[in-house]
Amino acid sequence: MQATKPLKAPRKQRKLLHNAPAHLRHKFMAAPLSPQLAASKSVKTLPVCKGDTVRIMRGDNKGFEGKISRVDLKNYRIYIEGLTREKVDGTTIFLPIHPSKVMIKNLNLNDKWRKAIVDRKEALHKELAKAEKAVEKPRKEMEKAAKVRKEVKEVAEEKPVKAKAMVEEKPEKAKPKAEPATAPTKAQKKPAAKKKKETAATEEEKLAEKEKKLKASKAVKKTRTTRKAVSEEKEGGT
C-alpha cells in the first residue's frame, strides 16, 4: 500500500489529488456520519457509497436529503436522486456535489467488505471502553487514597501549630461565675441547720455563765452580811 506524506505546498497538494490512485481517491470521498448513526455504529466518518442516504449541509441546496445514485471518483463528486436542474436546451441533469458538503444519514451495508469494516470498528470501540473502565477503577482508588493522605498531613501539621499557640497564650484568670437565683437544695440547707444549732449552744452557754455570776454575787452578799453581824456581836460583847 502506498503511503501518503503530508504536503504543505498547494501545487503539490493539487498534483496529489489529480494523480491519486483509486484506493486513495476512495478515502478522499469520505463524509461524516450523523450523531445518532455515529453513536450506534461507533464510527465517525466513512467513504460514501451508492445507496447511502445523505443530507446536504452547505450550499444552495442545504437541507436536501436523498439517496446517492452515482459516485464519480475521477472528479470527486457524488450525484443524489432528485437533485437535478434544467439546461438551456430543456434537458435535465444531476447536480454534482462534493462529499465534504453532505452528512450520511443511513448506511448501505450490502457490501460485505464495508460491513466487516463497521463491525471491526464497533468491536474495537467496545474493547477500548472496557479497557478505560478497568483503568478508571484503580485510578479512582488512587485518587481517594491521595485525598486521605493529604487530609492526614493537614491534620498532623495543624496539631503542633495549635499546641504552640496554646503555650504562647497566657491563661486568663477565671472570673467568678454568678450563682443562679434558684431555690436552695437539701445539700445547701444543711449548713444553715448547723448554724442554728451552733447559735443555740452559744446562747445556752451565755445563760449558764449569767447564772454562775448571779450565784457568785449572792454568795458574796451573804458573806458580807455575815461578816457585819459578827463584827456587831463582838462590839456588843465588849
Beta strands, then each sheet from edge to edge (+ up, - down):
strand 1: 30-32
strand 2: 45-47
strand 3: 53-56
strand 4: 65-72
strand 5: 77-86
strand 6: 92-97
strand 7: 102-106
sheet 1: 1+ 2-
sheet 2: 6+ 5- 4+ 3- 7+
end
